[in-house]
Amino acid sequence: MIISQALADMLEQSETDCMSDGLEAIRAREGNPEGVEVKRFGAGRDENRVHPSDLDKAVMLLTSGEEKRSMNLETTRVRLEDLSQIDYEIHIGKSAAVEYREVMILKFIGSYGFGSGGNSDANYMRAMGEAALEAWDPDALILDLSHLEYEWGDMLDYVFDLGVDKYANRPFPKAMVVSERCEEGIRTLLQGLYSPKGIEETGWVFRSLEDAWNYVEMKLVEYKSK
């Protein structure tokens, strides 16, 4: 059997009409819950039908209710820097005690909010710190807070836990540097509000970068020997 052009056109038109009728039936449901829209482009000789010769121009658009809702979503552009005015610096140095080991100095500069007012500062510092550890993967970390103004705020200890997940299965020595800008606040955070203990009794907090560096170097040697 040889199919004539007229028969081929009729079959193609029937397929198009079938698809259109199905979508129209979905759209006709009460409230149009699926959010269906049916539009035709490239109408042919009959304004209400797509002529077979224009089938390649016919496009049916179905927009689901979910897609329609997403188009109306209201969003706000945010950045990590919006959380805090605190600045940071990252420095990397090679260990003098153990070959192929590197030490990161992560320095925070600025003023930490008082009490809960510093929560967003803590979140920012933790996010920046974790990103730095992922990017450079150091073997030890010195958290330099000597240029951070800090009085009180429990969430700062969230920053002290930098690397706890990433280095859960391998030794990762850490030290911290403080100054008069933050020492008393950090001492009471670590030792307790009414504790008479000095900050040096923590064993890993120091008043100079040199002492902190020597401490993590010692730990790197200790871990290597095990």
N, C-alpha and C positions, 0 to 999 in steps of 0.2 A: 504494500500500500504506500502510495506516495502522498505525503502530507503537503497540502497546498499552503501557500502563504496565508490565505484567509483563515484556514483551520489552525495554523500555528499561532496566528494573532489571537484567535478566539481562546485557545488554551492558555496563553500567557495572560490574557485579560481575566480569565476565570481564576487563575492563581492569585493575581493581584486583588481581585474582588473578595476572594476567600480570606486573604490576610486582612484586608480592610474591615470586612464584616466582623472578624474575630476581635480586632482591636476596638471597634466601635461597640461591641457587646460588653467588653470590659469597661470601657469608658461610661457606658450607660448605667452601670451599677450605682445604686443610691450613694450620693456624696462623692462618687468617683474616687474611692479610697486608694486606688493604685496611682492616681494622678496621671492618667494616660492622656496624651494629646496626639491626635492624628492629623497630619497635614500632607497635602499633595503638592508636588511641584512638577511643572512641565505638562500642564493639561493640554490635551490634543483637540480633536475636532469637537468633542462634547465637553462643555465646561465642567460638568459634574463627574466625568470619567477620565481615566488616564488612557489615552489611545495606545494601542499596542506599539505603534511606531515611536512612542515617547516613553516606553517602559524603562529605558536606561536612564531617564531623567527623573523617574518617580522615586521619591524618598518618603518613608514613613517614619515619623519621629515618635518614640515612646519614652516619656520621662517618668520614671517611677516616683512614687510619693516621697521616698527617702531622698532621692536626688534633688527633688524640688525643695525639700526642707533644708538640705545642706546649702543650697544656693542662698538661703535667707539667714544663714548663721552669722552672728555678729562676733567678730574676734578683735583682739587687741594685740598689736605687735609688741613683743617683750624681748628683753635681752638680759643676760646674767648681770651685766653692769648696772641694770636698773635696781638691783637688790641692795647695792652698797656703794658708798663713796670711797671705800678702802682700796688702795692701790697695792700692787704686788710686783715682786721681781723674782726671777728664777736664775740661779747660777749653778753651774755644774763643774765639779772638780774631780780630778783623778786621785784615788787613794795613793798615799806614799807608802803605805804599809802592806797592801795586798794588790798584786798585779790584776789588771783587768777589772778593777772595781771602781765605781764612780759614786760620788756623794753629791746629792742635790741640796742646795740651800734655797729654801722657799721663804722669802721675806715679805711680810705684810706691813704696810705703811698707812697710817691714818688714825681715825678715832672710832672705836667700837662703841656702839650704843649701850646705854645703861640698862641693865636688867633685860626685860623682854624686848626693849627697843633695839637690842643687838642681835635678835634672832635672825633677821635677814642678813646681817653681816656674817654671822656664823655659817649660814647656808651658802653664801657666796664664797667664803674662804674655803669651805669644804669642797665645793664644786670645782673651784680653780685648782685646789690642791690635788684632787683626784684626777683631774684632766692632765695636770703636769706629770703625775706619776705614770699615767697611761702613755703619755707621749714620749717620755725619756727613759722610763723604766730604770731608775737608779738603784743602787745597792744599799744605800743608806740615805737618811733624810735629816736635815737640820731645819727646824722650824724657827725662823728668826722673827721674834715679836718685839725686838728691842726698840722699834720705831712705831709701836702700836700703843695708843692711849687706851687703857682698859682699867675699869674699876670693878664692875660686877656684871655677871650674866652667865647663867649656868650653861648655855648652849655653846660656849667657847670650847668646852671639853669635847664637843662633837668634832672640832678641828683637830684635837689631839689624837683622834683615832684614824687619821689619814693612813691609807694603805692597809687597814686591818683585813679587808677582804682580798685585795690583790695579792698580798704577801702572806696569806693564811698558812701556806704550806712551806714557807722558807723563811730563814732568819732575815729580819729587816731592822737593823739598829736605827733608833731615832733619838734625837736630842733637841732641846729647845733653848733658845737664848732670850733672856729678859733684860729689862732695864728698870730704872725708877719709874718709867711711864706706866708699867704694867705689873711689876714684881709683886706688890702686896695683894692685888686682886687675884693674880694667878696662884699665889701662895695659899690664900684662903680657899680658893676653888679646889686645889689639889689636896691640901692638908686638913681643911675644915676651918670654919669661921673662927672658932675660939682656940685653935691649935697653936701652941707656942713654937712648933717646929719651924725651922728656917726652910727656905725654898730649896737650898742645896741638899737637904736631907731626902729629897725625892730621888736623887741619884742620877737623874738625866736632864735636869734643868740647870743652866749655867748663866753667868753674867757676862761671859765673853764668847765671841765666836771661836776663838782659838781653843778654849777649853771644850766647847761642844764638839769641835772637829776632832780633837784628840780622843774624846770619848767614843765617837762612832768608829774611829780608826781602831781603837783598842777592841771594840766589839767585833769588827770585821776580822781581825786577827784571831780572836777567840772562836768565832764561828767557823773559820777556816780550819782550825786545828781539830775540830770535833769530827 
